[in-house]
């Protein structure tokens, strides 16, 4: 019986087929981030699923073979781990549902246990070792100058992607050509797909530039960032909604991304996990956002505390009545892009 492989979403830039790959073991001294690997599920996988190439979630069982990518994760609220920490037993974990694999180093008590894996080998085709970067074309790109609506957060799970999707919908209602990107974080397809569903005409993230996560050297990240920004510029959009995954203070190179795009940022949203985190991020970067959104704004109490502590406007933009106030802010900050009022409020 032929083996069936689960190609996880970090393989979406590759042109793999079920029958055209080989699996060969490689000494750990030759392991690097971004290499495709095959791993077997060991033990009951619990309630966690995996994200497939198309973005849908699937269930796996003991004995299933997953095709993922060696990488690192440093999630403040969920789990940390790295391929560098895999021991002589070759036991690994699925660090993200999208396919980052490595050794778990810590995990929150609030999330289920991660899927355990046994390393089977690296992926080869035509006797050649295959990595993500092999599927990224070496091209010349135009310099970036598209106006940016920037969404950053005080941590993961602070409401960034939700806010980005609402922002995209509002800008589309105003008749703008909107595109979207997630420039940092750990690869997961559902976030950018959600932006596409919200109305973005083009989406991109660091996976498209050959990285499973952006925990890499500054030079390696800047290479990927220039590819992403160049592809965005080619779209000739009115505005790009950009999400910085995790927090810019975490080791995902978010501060580098912000530095590069800062001259083109016209509107800034900070999504916060709590009001005091807003103060911390503002102090760390020495600048104010145009608006605070996210979990910290769930109640009037949170909104008032943010405005008292930080002197920054806050809205829970999930609600239609607060989206009207968002449109007023967008008119104020963005009408210079099209030389007209975006919304009739």
Beta strands, then each sheet from edge to edge (+ up, - down):
strand 1: 5-7
strand 2: 22-24
strand 3: 36-41
strand 4: 50-51
strand 5: 57-58
strand 6: 65-70
strand 7: 72-74
strand 8: 79-82
strand 9: 91-94
strand 10: 100-107
strand 11: 116-125
strand 12: 128-129
strand 13: 148-153
strand 14: 178-184
strand 15: 203-205
strand 16: 239-244
strand 17: 265-271
strand 18: 291-293
sheet 1: 1+ 6+ 3- 11+ 2-
sheet 2: 1+ 6+ 10+ 8- 7+
sheet 3: 1+ 6+ 3- 11+ 9-
sheet 4: 1+ 6+ 3- 11+ 12-
sheet 5: 4+ 5-
sheet 6: 15+ 14+ 16+ 13+ 17+ 18+
end
